[in-house]
């Protein structure tokens, strides 16, 4: 944590073939008294990205990002991440005034993080973005995180599949500072895109496995 960025255990990233794609600092949202800055690290599934590029579909998610507005997740050059995970450490500028504890700011951070996450997806071309159920989970460091589900779809301009259905999760908590972590993964549409990929070159595309891995990563963020 010396550089202010959140950390994720290397072994978890290696197990899932996660590639770091973006490491950036940006203003993610504001309150009437503070600018809330996030230091974010974004990873995507290298094996899935490579298989889809080999199948000729590498650029299907690229090129639709609307300009303007603040982002919770800066995706870098093209935004074409088929399955991604991010972790963000927040800081307040100026710092919170004496007498204003982090607990009093947590509801605001939760609301803004969820709103901005869904706005991000819509700005990147996803449709039918809906917030689902929410729950509380315990992180590996012992903090209680507020976790929420998001669903959406992305229209695909190909005969192999007409859309990509995705599911996402976003968690927010305060431990040694505010943390936001989340991501999204396909739950429908991949089979058509990878239909011509040989079995020995086809990555695992099980939505249940994707969900379990993402939730493990979220809980592991420090």
N, C-alpha and C positions, 0 to 999 in steps of 0.2 A: 504493500500500500504506500510505498515511499513516493510514488509518482502521482498519487491521487486516483488511480484507476482501480476498479474492482478486480478481484482475482477469481480464477476458476481452477480447480485442480487439473494439472496437466494430464493425469491418467484418464480422466473422464473425457477430455478433449481428444486424446489419442484413440481411445476406444471407439469413438463415434466418427473418426476421420474428419473432425472439424477443422476448417482452415480459418485463420484470422484474416478478415478482409478489410476491416476498418478499425482505426483507433483514433478517436477524435473528441474534441471538446466543443460544446455548443450550448447556447441558451435554449433550454427545452420549453420553459414557460415562465410566466411572471405572475407575481402577486402585486397588490397595490404598493407594497413597501420593499419588495425584493425581486432581483433577477435570479432565477434558479438555473444554475449551470450544471450540465451533465458531462461527465467524462465516461465515454461509452466505448466498449469493445464489441464488435460484431463478428460473428463466425457464421460460416455456412457449411453445408454438407458437401465436401469435396467429391466424394464418390458419386453421389447423385448428380451433381452438376456435370461431372465428367461424362457420365453415361448419357445424359440428355444432349450434351454438346456433340458427342459421337453419333447420336441418332439424328442430328440435324435440327434439334430444337433448342439450342442453347440461348437463342436471343428472343424467345417468345415472351418472356416477362420484362424485357428491356424496352426502354424508349417511351414509356407512357407516364412518367412522373411529371406531375404538374409542378410548376415553379411557384415560389412564394410560400410564406408561412414557416413556422418553426417545426422542426422534426424531433420526435422522440428518438428515432433510430435513423441516423445518417447512413445510407447504404453505399455511399461512395460513387463510383463512376457510372454504373448502369442500373443499379437497383434490381438486377435480375437474379435474385436469390430464391431458389426453389424451396429450400428448407433452411431456416436461419435461427440463430439464438443470439441474444444480446444481453449484456450486463452493464448497468449504469450506476455510477456513484454521483450523488447530488451534493451541491454546496450552495449556500445562500450568499448573495452579494448585493448589498453589504450583509455581514453576518446577522443572525437573528438578535434582536435587542435583548438586553438583560430582562429576565422575567418572562420571556416567551420561550417555553420549552419545546423540544422537538415533538413531543406527544400531541401538543395542540395544533401542530402543522400537518400531522400525518393525514387526517381526512382530506385536507386540501391537496396534498401531494397525490393521494390515491385517486381522487376525482380527476385531477388534471392529467395524470399519467394514463388513465384508461381512456379519457376523451382524446388525448393526443395520439395514442396508439391506433384507435379506430380511424381518426382523421388521416393518419399516415397511410393506412391501407387504402382508404378511398382515394387519396391523392395519387396513389401509385396504380390506379386502374382497377382495384378490386370493387366488386359490386355486392349488394345484399349483405353489407357488413352489419352484424348484429352482436350485441353483448349477450352472453349467456349467464349461466349460474356463477356464483362466487362462493368461495369457501376460505377457511383459514387453515394454514399448514405451518408446521414447524420447520425452520431451516436447519441445516446441519450444525450451525453455530448456536442454535437454541432460541433464535428469535422467532416471533410469530409474524408470518407474512399474510397479507390479504391477497388472495389469488382470484383472478377472474378469467372466464373463458370468452373467446371471440370466434365467430364463424364468418366466412366470406367465400366468394367465388371470383374467379378471374376468367374472362372470356378468352378463348384461344383461337387464333386464326389458322387453323389447320384441320385437315380431314381426319387426323388420327384421334382427336378429342375436341369436343366443342367448348369445354371449360375445365378449369382446375378448381376443385373444392378444397378449401383449406380450413384448418382449425388452429387457433392460437391461444396462448395463455400469457397472462402478465401478472407478475407478483410485485408487491410493494411492501417494504418494511423499514423499520429503523432499528439498527443495532449499534455498530460503531460508525454511525452516520446513516443517511438515507440511502437505500438501495432500490433499484428497479431492475427486474430481470424478466425476460420473456422470449417469445419467438413464435414461429408458425411453421406448419408442415402440411403437405398434401394429404387429403383423405379420399380423394377421388380424382380420376383423370390420368393418373400416371400409367396405368396398364396399357392404354391405347398408345401413348407416346413411346413406350418401351417394348411394344409388341414385336418389333424386328430385332431387338437386342438379344444376342445369344445368352442362354441361361448362365453360362459361366462368366459372363461379363455384366450380368444384370444385378444392380444393387438391391438390397433388402428395401421393400417399400411398404412394410406393415404399419398402418396408422396407429395401432395399439403400441407397437414398439417405439414409434416416433413420439407418442404422447409420454410414455414412461421415461424415455431418455430426456426429453425436454424438462419434465418436472424434476428429475434428478439433478439436472444442471442448474435449474433455478434454485433449488434448495442448497446447492453447494456453493453459491456465490458468496464471497466475503468482501 
